[in-house]
């Protein structure tokens, strides 16, 4: 019995060998279990680079509509400031959660960081985990004054690791200097000259909340002038292809409207005959396709079917 008690005291006295702040591979595999594609070594889904490039040209509405159809109703958040609000960007989410500082919890996290060889303030820890093509997404509970998760030094660190940017439900400082960093953008709640204080990192690559949106590590993040959409990795390819198809429908329909060939069907009239005309239009303009022709034809066939009455 004495031996058991002594062992238990040792377990309580020292942190576990398994990280408590950074999610384990098993935890990430659990939360993203439906993802069947490539993963990073730590288990985070790795959405293909091609999708990251394609998604920036798609409207948020067309992607949002597709996600709604599959029950994903909590994936958008608006109301941002940005380094370059007119420049869209996209990437794979690396998530981080911050909370108001509580001394006992802060001490435990500091001990863990020291054991893992982490340096500096724990607001820098997620930056060291970032990969090219990532977007650093942080829940900073909307804090403004002393909620500045980065200044220009950490901003340069994010830029060097990602060539992309960040989305913070929190503030930043050194806004002017961050704007000057090449290959870098960021969305955030507010600017404040104060330094980060009285808050602490509690999780890396955990599920987090950004406003009304739920974000998982590996989600495809699309940041545009009007807001940010978090696309589940499992739906990224289908959402992008279907949204691109909707964009082609619109482009074709706009052309018919301009030429007076649409009658009174300014918005719709999509039947098998009109879809056949769309297919012929794509034959004449193959450069408009970003998906494969086989993928286009598959979506075309599905949408050409008569719709069932509700």
Wavefront OBJ file of the C-alpha trace (Angstrom):
o trace
v 0.000 0.000 0.000
v 2.805 2.412 0.918
v 4.462 1.723 -2.442
v 1.210 2.485 -4.269
v 0.765 5.771 -2.385
v 4.331 6.815 -3.154
v 3.794 6.106 -6.864
v 0.582 8.106 -6.859
v 2.340 11.069 -5.259
v 5.025 10.972 -7.945
v 2.376 11.040 -10.673
v 0.756 14.082 -9.027
v 4.066 15.853 -8.498
v 5.300 15.680 -12.090
v 3.486 16.359 -15.372
v 2.580 13.453 -17.610
v 4.993 12.493 -20.374
v 2.121 13.147 -22.780
v 1.529 16.799 -23.669
v -1.512 18.395 -22.058
v -1.588 21.617 -24.065
v -0.963 20.213 -27.528
v -3.547 17.656 -28.566
v -2.151 14.166 -29.021
v -2.322 12.422 -32.392
v -4.985 10.113 -30.989
v -7.121 13.072 -29.901
v -6.851 14.729 -33.311
v -7.685 11.439 -35.031
v -10.760 11.176 -32.794
v -12.121 14.648 -33.596
v -11.331 14.303 -37.326
v -12.115 10.597 -37.654
v -14.151 11.022 -40.866
v -11.141 12.419 -42.748
v -9.668 9.691 -44.999
v -6.998 11.746 -46.786
v -3.396 12.641 -46.052
v -2.431 13.819 -42.565
v 0.493 15.624 -40.996
v 2.671 13.459 -38.708
v 0.803 14.794 -35.646
v -2.542 13.647 -37.081
v -3.905 16.935 -38.415
v -5.755 16.578 -41.768
v -3.751 17.870 -44.740
v -6.153 19.309 -47.300
v -4.460 19.296 -50.757
v -2.618 22.438 -51.870
v -4.732 22.604 -55.035
v -7.888 23.195 -52.990
v -6.225 26.024 -51.064
v -5.417 27.751 -54.357
v -8.879 27.221 -55.843
v -10.984 28.273 -52.879
v -9.863 31.932 -52.819
v -11.749 32.586 -56.080
v -15.082 31.270 -54.778
v -17.819 33.295 -53.109
v -18.538 32.610 -49.461
v -22.267 32.279 -50.260
v -21.772 29.427 -52.737
v -19.615 27.479 -50.282
v -21.891 28.323 -47.341
v -24.942 27.056 -49.236
v -23.274 23.698 -49.835
v -22.224 23.297 -46.186
v -25.741 24.176 -44.990
v -27.110 21.290 -47.037
v -25.037 18.864 -44.982
v -25.986 20.338 -41.625
v -22.877 22.502 -41.091
v -24.612 25.654 -39.913
v -21.900 27.061 -37.627
v -18.973 27.675 -39.982
v -19.035 31.427 -40.726
v -18.062 34.477 -38.701
v -18.025 38.131 -39.746
v -17.153 41.471 -38.189
v -13.367 41.557 -38.607
v -10.550 44.046 -38.923
v -7.678 42.971 -41.164
v -4.150 43.834 -42.189
v -5.279 43.798 -45.839
v -9.063 43.519 -45.870
v -9.202 43.543 -49.686
v -6.857 40.550 -50.085
v -8.397 37.078 -49.607
v -6.321 34.214 -48.270
v -6.811 30.561 -47.385
v -5.071 27.696 -45.655
v -5.319 24.771 -43.254
v -6.342 25.621 -39.701
v -3.904 25.188 -36.856
v -6.004 26.041 -33.825
v -5.163 27.488 -30.431
v -7.277 28.314 -27.407
v -6.524 31.047 -24.875
v -8.222 31.748 -21.541
v -7.999 34.369 -18.810
v -4.951 33.645 -16.682
v -5.460 31.611 -13.512
v -2.227 31.282 -11.477
v -2.388 27.558 -10.639
v -3.251 26.611 -14.207
v -0.593 28.996 -15.538
v 2.071 27.387 -13.356
v 1.163 23.893 -14.561
v 1.349 24.999 -18.193
v 4.718 26.689 -17.592
v 6.132 23.474 -16.056
v 4.933 21.480 -19.041
v 6.455 23.951 -21.479
v 9.809 23.811 -19.700
v 9.766 19.994 -19.758
v 9.096 20.078 -23.516
v 11.869 22.598 -24.172
v 9.471 25.384 -25.158
v 10.736 28.936 -24.861
v 9.334 32.447 -24.518
v 5.697 33.304 -23.709
v 3.188 30.576 -24.467
v 1.533 32.810 -27.071
v 4.552 31.889 -29.232
v 4.196 28.114 -28.810
v 1.589 27.536 -31.557
v 3.729 29.494 -34.043
v 6.478 26.885 -33.825
v 3.944 24.222 -34.881
v 2.869 26.024 -38.068
v 3.562 24.677 -41.564
v 3.588 26.341 -44.989
v -0.017 26.798 -46.081
v -1.441 26.932 -42.549
v -3.650 29.623 -41.075
v -3.131 30.194 -37.346
v -6.667 30.325 -35.860
v -6.904 31.392 -32.215
v -9.776 31.770 -29.781
v -8.699 34.673 -27.579
v -12.243 35.143 -26.173
v -12.472 38.479 -28.006
v -10.085 40.244 -25.641
v -8.939 43.710 -26.748
v -6.811 45.593 -24.226
v -3.908 43.281 -23.255
v -5.417 40.656 -25.540
v -2.834 41.306 -28.261
v -1.771 37.794 -29.236
v 0.997 39.042 -31.538
v 3.163 42.057 -32.238
v 5.494 42.454 -35.191
v 8.063 39.883 -33.992
v 5.510 37.091 -33.678
v 3.849 38.340 -36.864
v 7.118 37.801 -38.711
v 7.289 34.344 -37.166
v 3.832 33.423 -38.454
v 4.667 34.757 -41.915
v 7.920 32.794 -42.085
v 6.234 29.555 -41.045
v 3.068 29.818 -43.171
v 3.414 32.388 -46.002
v -0.284 32.875 -45.227
v -1.613 34.478 -42.047
v -3.930 34.256 -39.056
v -7.492 34.617 -37.773
v -7.703 35.800 -34.146
v -10.777 36.240 -31.990
v -8.592 38.680 -30.076
v -6.459 41.764 -30.704
v -3.033 42.449 -32.184
v -0.444 45.198 -31.655
v 2.178 46.623 -34.064
v -0.514 46.781 -36.735
v 1.475 49.144 -38.946
v 4.588 46.957 -38.935
v 2.603 43.771 -39.489
v 1.063 45.312 -42.611
v 4.544 45.646 -44.094
v 5.400 41.930 -43.818
v 5.430 40.212 -47.259
v 3.178 37.189 -47.922
v 1.156 37.908 -44.809
v -2.406 38.775 -43.892
v -4.518 38.493 -40.806
v -8.050 38.980 -39.499
v -8.576 40.084 -35.882
v -11.145 41.743 -33.638
v -9.284 44.907 -32.722
v -5.994 46.750 -32.523
v -4.460 47.953 -29.266
v -0.952 49.192 -28.406
v -0.928 47.312 -25.079
v 1.147 44.173 -24.542
v -0.325 40.691 -24.086
v -1.142 40.066 -20.398
v -3.317 38.086 -17.986
v -4.223 35.346 -20.447
v -2.685 31.982 -21.251
v -2.587 29.348 -23.943
v -4.577 26.261 -22.903
v -4.706 24.121 -26.065
v -3.024 23.653 -29.440
v -4.976 21.894 -32.199
v -8.107 21.388 -30.106
v -11.644 22.126 -31.343
v -12.290 25.829 -30.733
v -15.060 28.415 -31.105
v -14.563 31.527 -33.221
v -17.664 33.638 -32.677
v -20.542 31.503 -33.888
v -18.276 29.066 -35.749
v -16.832 25.742 -34.602
v -13.330 25.073 -35.924
v -11.389 21.809 -36.011
v -7.666 21.482 -36.731
v -7.181 20.934 -40.452
v -10.327 22.804 -41.525
v -9.890 24.785 -44.735
v -10.014 28.471 -43.752
v -11.220 31.052 -46.286
v -10.818 34.698 -45.233
v -12.398 37.301 -47.521
v -13.477 40.925 -47.225
v -16.879 40.057 -45.784
v -15.857 37.368 -43.294
v -14.254 34.008 -42.610
v -15.587 30.568 -43.532
v -14.254 27.413 -41.878
v -14.776 24.507 -44.284
v -14.619 21.009 -42.753
v -11.748 19.064 -44.313
v -14.080 16.156 -45.087
v -16.225 18.422 -47.317
v -13.524 20.646 -48.795
v -13.213 19.067 -52.245
v -16.953 18.570 -52.732
v -17.804 22.050 -51.435
v -15.261 23.716 -53.710
v -16.221 21.739 -56.827
v -19.945 22.303 -56.296
v -19.401 25.995 -55.547
v -17.285 26.322 -58.695
v -20.100 24.653 -60.635
v -22.574 27.168 -59.204
v -20.215 29.942 -60.292
v -20.190 28.528 -63.829
v -23.988 28.378 -63.810
v -24.079 32.031 -62.807
v -21.505 33.091 -65.425
v -23.447 31.301 -68.168
v -26.748 32.712 -66.924
v -25.343 36.259 -66.785
v -24.260 35.901 -70.405
v -27.729 34.738 -71.446
v -29.293 37.669 -69.610
v -26.982 40.164 -71.324
v -27.797 38.681 -74.720
v -31.551 38.626 -74.025
v -31.702 34.861 -74.474
v -33.056 33.950 -71.055
v -36.648 35.068 -71.451
v -38.012 35.877 -68.006
v -35.850 33.224 -66.308
v -33.318 35.723 -65.008
v -32.308 33.502 -62.101
v -33.183 29.942 -63.009
v -34.958 27.853 -65.592
v -32.389 25.105 -65.087
v -33.661 22.004 -66.842
v -31.950 19.287 -68.888
v -31.957 21.494 -72.003
v -30.332 24.438 -70.262
v -27.730 22.185 -68.635
v -26.914 20.745 -72.054
v -26.352 24.313 -73.254
v -24.076 24.916 -70.259
v -22.057 21.823 -71.184
v -21.669 23.106 -74.744
v -20.596 26.492 -73.363
v -17.880 24.785 -71.309
v -16.769 22.893 -74.440
v -16.220 26.293 -76.034
v -14.533 27.751 -72.915
v -12.503 24.916 -71.311
v -10.256 27.464 -69.595
v -13.110 28.258 -67.207
v -12.823 24.823 -65.558
v -10.650 24.422 -62.468
v -12.019 21.013 -61.515
v -11.507 18.060 -63.853
v -13.933 17.644 -66.734
v -14.979 14.305 -65.254
v -15.894 16.016 -61.985
v -17.826 18.708 -63.862
v -19.746 16.082 -65.841
v -20.625 14.186 -62.658
v -22.085 17.293 -61.014
v -23.822 18.242 -64.274
v -25.507 14.839 -64.465
v -26.695 15.077 -60.879
v -28.073 18.600 -61.250
v -29.752 17.749 -64.556
v -32.010 15.254 -62.823
v -35.564 16.444 -62.138
v -35.837 17.827 -58.637
v -38.074 15.977 -56.223
v -40.963 18.065 -54.860
v -40.584 19.080 -51.226
l 1 2 3 4 5 6 7 8 9 10 11 12 13 14 15 16 17 18 19 20 21 22 23 24 25 26 27 28 29 30 31 32 33 34 35 36 37 38 39 40 41 42 43 44 45 46 47 48 49 50 51 52 53 54 55 56 57 58 59 60 61 62 63 64 65 66 67 68 69 70 71 72 73 74 75 76 77 78 79 80 81 82 83 84 85 86 87 88 89 90 91 92 93 94 95 96 97 98 99 100 101 102 103 104 105 106 107 108 109 110 111 112 113 114 115 116 117 118 119 120 121 122 123 124 125 126 127 128 129 130 131 132 133 134 135 136 137 138 139 140 141 142 143 144 145 146 147 148 149 150 151 152 153 154 155 156 157 158 159 160 161 162 163 164 165 166 167 168 169 170 171 172 173 174 175 176 177 178 179 180 181 182 183 184 185 186 187 188 189 190 191 192 193 194 195 196 197 198 199 200 201 202 203 204 205 206 207 208 209 210 211 212 213 214 215 216 217 218 219 220 221 222 223 224 225 226 227 228 229 230 231 232 233 234 235 236 237 238 239 240 241 242 243 244 245 246 247 248 249 250 251 252 253 254 255 256 257 258 259 260 261 262 263 264 265 266 267 268 269 270 271 272 273 274 275 276 277 278 279 280 281 282 283 284 285 286 287 288 289 290 291 292 293 294 295 296 297 298 299 300 301 302 303 304 305 306 307 308 309 310
